[in-house]
Amino acid sequence: MGFSTKLEGQSAGESTGRDVSNWASHELARALVRRSDPKSLREIQRLAPDFRYWDSLLDLAQEHRVSQILLKRLEASGVTVPGLVQERLKSEFDRQAFHALASAAELIAILQEFSSESIDAVPFKGVVLASSIYGDLSTRPSGDIDLLIHHRDLQEAAKLIRKRGFELTTETRLDGSPIDPNYYEYHFERPTDGLVLELRWRLELVYSKFKRDLGINWVWPTRKTAIVAGAEVPNIDPEKTLLLLCMHGSKHLWSRLIWICDVAQLLEVEREIDWDLAIREAKRLGLWRAVALGVQLAVRMIGVALPDWVLQGFESDAVSRSLALYFETSVFDAPGIPPQSRVPYYFKLLGFRDRVRLLLSLDLLRPSERDIEALRLPKPLQPLYLLFRPLRLLRDKSPR
């Protein structure tokens, strides 16, 4: 793991001190998030007793949304933590727990109102994810309230949300659609308590060019249930949850450790996950490489165990294997920065068919009249223009 460069205006001593504290914090954080086993416990007990950079570690934990996980692992390891550190961790834990309870209560109330108006809705991420895979609202930060609904119910659902004191912050046209045509959600905020709620009618893929309708019709038929604060609420099935977690993490360049922890925790809890179904669905939606990347990160950084045939299948892909190595080493040092390569990161995530589809959408490889004039092909062989056009462009040096 590389050291950060010296900041302008810092002395060499200050820069070196910051580098050392960052490096030490990264090492302890890596040990604390790994699944509990004798090896990880020994690593924690080796690093923690003489650790001196607690402020750096706690800042890092908050940035990556893993404060609650670190607190529980420190307690379970039996390591003595300075009193002030315990107080700060406990304060953050209590704050997040209060927010989670408030979000859970609001979510339950909204779902009840939606149900009374025959509005189908599926919550995802947030408190539902915390309850269903961590088994505890307080273990994972709850964040926003996210609800997936039918687009036909959007205006009625928005009306109910406004009645609960939320204000719509999404800029819309006169017909109520977002100004941005690639934006598929209504973003609400409630001034009285700061709660944020998002109504979505389509889930965004890692590349927005693909207009696949990953909406409520995709998750509703196979929905499960979860118990949140004593109430039963709809929940997305494990296979689709895996796809969504990996899609989300890949879209945001795995810049927060909690997203890797989520994938690992899901795989740890859902031991009977249908891998054939998950892989088949990932390939159908162009998400296979995003899933391969997320799963490999969960194995490498958290130590989750998988069936050999599943892991070997993902690791056999050189591109996802290389990306997993990059994000494993850069998640702390350079979060949110894509790997430097001639091939753009998001293009690397795509399968062959999606790459061709993307290039066609850019009109770069779409056969032109000159291609057809130069080589007349019968209809069954016309896909060969995809191979012929680049050769003609190279020869003619013309995009026409």
N, C-alpha and C positions, 0 to 999 in steps of 0.2 A: 504494500500500500504506500503510495507516494506521499511525501510531505507537501503541504500547501506552500505557495511561493510567498516571499516576504512582502507584507503590505507596505505601500508607500508611506513614508514618514515613520515607520517602525524602526527601532534599533534591532540589530541582529539578535540580541538577547531576547527581546520581546517576541520577535518572530519565531525563534527557536522554542520559546516557552509555549507559544500557542500551538506550534506543530506537535510538540510532545503531548500536550493535554488533549489535542484532537485525536492523535494516534491512540493514546491510552484509552480514551473514551470509546472510540470505535471498537477497539479490541474487547472491552468489557461488555459493550452493548451486543456485539456479535455472540458472545458467550451466553448472555442472559436470555436472548430470544430463542436459543436452540431448545429443542424438545428435551424434556427431562430424561437424562440417563446418567449412569455413573461417570462417563467421560466428560459430559458438559458440566456436571457438578464439580468435578475435580478442577476444571478450567476456571470456573467461577471462584472457587476457593483459593486458587493460585493467584488470580488477578486482584480480587477485591480487598483482601486484608491490608495491603500497602497502597491502595489506590488513593490518590490525593486530588483528583480533578472532578469532584462531584458536581460543581456548577456546570462544567462543560458537558458532563454526561446527562444531567437533567435537562439542559437546553436541547441537547440532541434528541432525547426521548420525547420532549414536547413537539419538536419539529417533525418527528417521524410518527407521532401519535401512538407511542408505545409505553407511556408512563405507567399505566396500570399493569401492563404485562411485566415491566421491569420491577415494579414494587412487589408483585406476587412472587416473582422468581427470587428476588433478594430475600424475602421472608422465608421462602421454602428452602433456600440454600443454607440458612443458619448463619449467614455472614453478618458481623456486627457493622451497622451503618451509623455514621455520626448523627446525633440528634437533630441538628438543623436540616440535614438531608432527609431524614425520616419525616420531619414536619412538612417540608416542601412537597415531598411525594404524597403524603397523606392529604395535604391541602388540594393538590391537583386531582387526586383520586376522588375526594369528596365533591369537588366541583363537577367533575365529569359524571359522577354517579347522580348528582342532583339533576344535571342536564338530561341524562338518560331517562330518569323517571318522569321528568316533565315532558320529554318527547314521546315516551311510551303512552302516557295518559292522553296526550293530544292525538296521537295516532289512533288509539282505540276509539276515542270520541268521534273522530272524523270518519273512520270506517263504519261506525254504527249509523251515522247520519247518511253516508253514501248508501249503505244497505237499505235504509228506510226509503230511499229515492230510487232504488233498483239500479244503482251505479256500481258496476263491477270495478274493483280496484285491488291491485296486488302491491303491497309494500316491499321494498328491497333495500339492501344495505342497512345502515343505521342500527336501530334497536332490534330489528328482526334478525339481522345477521348476528348480532351479539348474543341474542337469546338462543338462536337455533344451533350455532356451532361452538360458541364459547360457553353456553349454558349459564351466563351471568351478564346482566345488563351493565354491570360496573367494570367488566374486564376490558371492554373495547369502547373507545369514544364513539358516541352516537351520531355526531354530525347533524346533517339535515334530515328532514322527513321526506323520503322519496316515495312517490306513488305512481304506478303505471295504470293508466286508464284507457278506455276507448276514446278516440278523437271525437266521436259523436256526443260524448258526455262532457266534453271539456267546459263548455259555457255553464252548464248547470253545476258541475263540480266547482268551478271557479266562484260561482255565486255563493255556494255554501261555505267555501273557504273564506271569502270576504266577510261573511256574517260572523266569523269567529275572530275577527280583528286583524286578519292578514291583509297586506297591501301588495298588489301586483307590481313588480318592478320591471318586468319584461316589456320592452318596447314593441307595440303591436300596430298593425294596419287597421283600417276601419272595419274590416271583416273579422278582426280578432286574432288573425294569424301573426306570428312573430315577424318582424321586419327582415330578419336574417332567414332566408329560405331553408338553410340547413340547421335551423334551431327547432327542436321538437319538444320544448317544455315551457311551462309557465313557472316563473320564479316568484315566490311570495316571501315577504318578511313581515313579522309582527313586531311593531315598535315597543309594545309594552313589556315583552320578555326576551326579545331578540331571536325567537324561534324562526327558523327558515324552513320553508316547505316547497317542494318542487313537484308539479304535476307533469308527467311525461306521457306522451302517446306513441313514442318510438324511441328505442334505445339505439344510441349511435355506435356504429362500428369504428374500428381504429382508423378507417379512411372514409371520409364522408362522401366520396364519389359514389359509393355503392348504396343504392336506395332500397336495400332490403328492408322489409317492414318487420323489424323485430319489436313487435308491440305486444299488447296483452293477449292477442290471439295465439302468440307463440308460447306463452307461459301458463295461460289459464287452464287448458285441458289437462295438464299434468301437475297442477298445483298441489302442494302439500299444506300442512298447517304447522304453526309454531305457537308456543305459549309465551306471550309477552306480558309481563306484570300480571299474571293470573288470567289473562284473556286469550282466547284462541283467535288467531289471525291467519289469513292466507299467507303462504310462503312459496317461493320458487323451488322446484325440485333440485336435488343435489347436482345432477348433471348440467342443467342449465345455469345453476349458480356458479359452477366451476367455469363455464364459458364466460359468464358475465364478469367474474372477478379477474380472469386473465385478460379479457378484452379491456376492462377499465385500467388495470395496471399497465398493460402494454401501451394503451393510448396516452397515459401520463408518464411514460418512460420509467416506470417502477421507481419513482422519485421518493416514495415514502415506504419505510420498512413495514408498516402495518399492512400494506396490501400484500406483501409476500407472506406475512404471518397469517393473513386471512386464508390464502390458498392452502397453506400448510395445515391450518386448523381444520378446514373443511375436509381435507384428505385424511386427517387423523381421526375425525369423528365419523365420517361416512365411509366406513371400511367396506361396505357392500356396494359402493358406487359402480354403476354399469359402465365400465370403460369402453366396451364396444359401442354403446349408444353415444357416449360423450365424444368419442373420437369421430364417429360417423357424422354426428351433428356439427362438430367443429369443422370438418372438411367441407360439408355442404355449405356452410356459411362463410367459408374463407377465414376461419379463425384457428385453424389447426396449429399454425406456427406460433400464434399468441398463446395458445394453451401449452404447447411444448415449452415455450419460454417460461411461463409462469410456474409450471410444474417443476422444471429443472431448478429454478431459483428456490422453490420451497424445499427441494431435496438438498441442494447445496448449502443454503444458509440456515435452514431450520432443522434439517436432518430427518424429515418425514420419510417413512418407509413406503415403498410402492411395490406392486407385483413386478418381477423382473422383466417380463415381456413388455409391460407398459413403459417402464423407464428406458429400456433398451430401444424401443421404438422412437421415443422422443430424442434420446441422445444420439441416435443414428443420423439425425439431421444436423449437418455441420453448421448451418446458419443459426439455428436456435441455440445450439451449443455454444457458439462464439458469442452470441448476444448475452446468454446467461452468464458467461464468464465476465463479460464487460460490466454488466449491471451489478454483479456480486462485488466487484472490486471498486465500483464507482458510486454505489448507492449513498455513501457518506461523503466522499471527497468531491463528487461532481453530480449531485442529484439533479435530474431534469435535463441533463445535457446528452444529446444523442451521440452514439459512436461516430467518429469521423471515418467516412468511407466514400468511395466514388458512388456507391449505390445508397440512396437515401434510406434511413432507418425504416420508415413506414412502408416503403416499397419492398424491403427485405421481409417484412412480416407476411406479405401476400404469397399465396400459392401461385402455381403457373397460370391457371385459368384466370385468376383475378389480375395478375400482372398483364396478361394479354388484354383483358377487358379494360383495364385502366389505360393502357397505351392506345387502345382504340378510341376510348372516350376523349383522348387528347388529339385524335385525328392524325397522330404521327404515322401509324401503321395502317390506317384505313386505305384500302385500294382506291386509286384514283383512275380517271379516264385514261391517263397515259399508261398506267400499269396494264389495263385491260387491252389497250391498243397494242402494246408491246408483246403481250402474251395472252392469246385467247384460250381460256380454260373452260371445259364443260362445268356445269353447276356443281356436280359432286366433288370436283377437284378445286373449286374456287378458294377454299381455306388455304391452299398453297400460296395464294397471293401474299399471305403474311410472311412467307419466307422469301418470295420473289421481290417484294417491294424494297426491303432494306438493300438488297443487292443492286437494284436499279438506281436507288438514291445514291449509293456509293459511286456507281459508275457515272451517273449523269450529274451528280452534285447539285441536284435540284429537288426541292421539297414538293414539287408539283406532281 
